[in-house]
């Protein structure tokens, strides 16, 4: 039968309060957990959202977190190889320019097609609607996380602490589902791994040599130089 505790039973929009709480009969606050559904690839998110549309929970408040590579629609930034840096520069107005798509986020988050009474959507739907409304899908998806019952995202958004902080993801007391979890080990390794070339190591050693020889924070730079030398 229909559930009675979540928003899909009444077709009403979820509580927009950031704490996502409901009142108990005795007046205490009951925390309603979000479901964070992690997948290996963005393509799998599209497949899961398609399956969600076929269930009785199609109208549950949801959002999809993804990178600017998939959701940026700015004509210049989206065609750049360093989308993240260019996006930040536009938001900070470093060169006297700003992003008009970012300022139109509210037009996307408030659109009826993304409301719970409609149906589940995927990244392509969000980007297509963003282009139509000239509003940023990347930040709209983050705004929708506040009232979402289900949040879809790639594994690394949940495993990498830096991404969690940047996306304001708090997993305390939440429900976490990992699809194809046998891939978690590889993803965890990637999150704490970094690639460096031999030429980069040699350049770093040369700079550290200068620091040490000029008595600049010697006790900090000598161990780093030793690491570079051992790796080389």
KAZI-V836056 format. One record per backbone hydrogen bond with DSSP energy under -0.5 kcal/mol. CO is the residue of the C=O (numbers start at 0). NH is the residue of the N-H. If there is no record, write none. Layout:
# KAZI-V836056
co=CO nh=NH
co=CO nh=NH
This chain:
# KAZI-V836056
co=5 nh=8
co=6 nh=9
co=6 nh=10
co=6 nh=11
co=16 nh=19
co=19 nh=31
co=21 nh=29
co=23 nh=26
co=27 nh=23
co=27 nh=29
co=28 nh=30
co=29 nh=21
co=30 nh=32
co=33 nh=35
co=33 nh=174
co=34 nh=36
co=34 nh=150
co=35 nh=37
co=35 nh=176
co=36 nh=152
co=37 nh=178
co=38 nh=154
co=40 nh=44
co=41 nh=45
co=42 nh=46
co=43 nh=47
co=44 nh=48
co=45 nh=49
co=46 nh=50
co=47 nh=51
co=48 nh=52
co=49 nh=53
co=50 nh=53
co=51 nh=54
co=54 nh=57
co=56 nh=59
co=60 nh=148
co=60 nh=149
co=62 nh=151
co=63 nh=65
co=64 nh=153
co=66 nh=69
co=66 nh=70
co=67 nh=71
co=70 nh=136
co=70 nh=137
co=73 nh=77
co=75 nh=78
co=76 nh=79
co=81 nh=85
co=82 nh=86
co=83 nh=87
co=84 nh=88
co=85 nh=89
co=86 nh=90
co=87 nh=91
co=88 nh=92
co=88 nh=93
co=92 nh=95
co=97 nh=99
co=98 nh=102
co=99 nh=103
co=100 nh=103
co=100 nh=135
co=101 nh=104
co=103 nh=106
co=103 nh=107
co=104 nh=107
co=104 nh=108
co=105 nh=109
co=107 nh=110
co=110 nh=113
co=111 nh=114
co=114 nh=117
co=121 nh=125
co=122 nh=126
co=123 nh=127
co=124 nh=128
co=125 nh=129
co=126 nh=130
co=127 nh=131
co=128 nh=132
co=129 nh=133
co=129 nh=134
co=135 nh=139
co=136 nh=140
co=137 nh=141
co=138 nh=142
co=139 nh=143
co=140 nh=144
co=141 nh=144
co=142 nh=145
co=143 nh=146
co=143 nh=147
co=144 nh=147
co=148 nh=34
co=149 nh=62
co=149 nh=151
co=150 nh=36
co=151 nh=64
co=152 nh=38
co=153 nh=156
co=153 nh=157
co=154 nh=157
co=154 nh=158
co=155 nh=159
co=158 nh=160
co=159 nh=163
co=160 nh=164
co=161 nh=165
co=162 nh=166
co=163 nh=168
co=164 nh=167
co=167 nh=169
co=168 nh=170
co=170 nh=173
co=173 nh=175
co=174 nh=35
co=174 nh=176
co=176 nh=37
co=176 nh=178
co=177 nh=180
co=179 nh=182
co=180 nh=183
co=182 nh=186
co=183 nh=187
co=184 nh=188
co=185 nh=189
co=186 nh=190
co=187 nh=191
co=188 nh=191
co=189 nh=192
co=196 nh=200
co=197 nh=201
co=198 nh=202
co=199 nh=203
co=200 nh=204
co=201 nh=205
co=202 nh=206
co=203 nh=207
co=204 nh=208
co=205 nh=209
co=206 nh=210
co=207 nh=211
co=208 nh=212
co=209 nh=213
co=210 nh=215
co=211 nh=214
co=214 nh=216
co=216 nh=219
co=216 nh=220
co=217 nh=221
co=219 nh=223
co=220 nh=224
co=221 nh=225
co=222 nh=226
co=223 nh=227
co=224 nh=228
co=225 nh=229
co=226 nh=230
co=227 nh=231
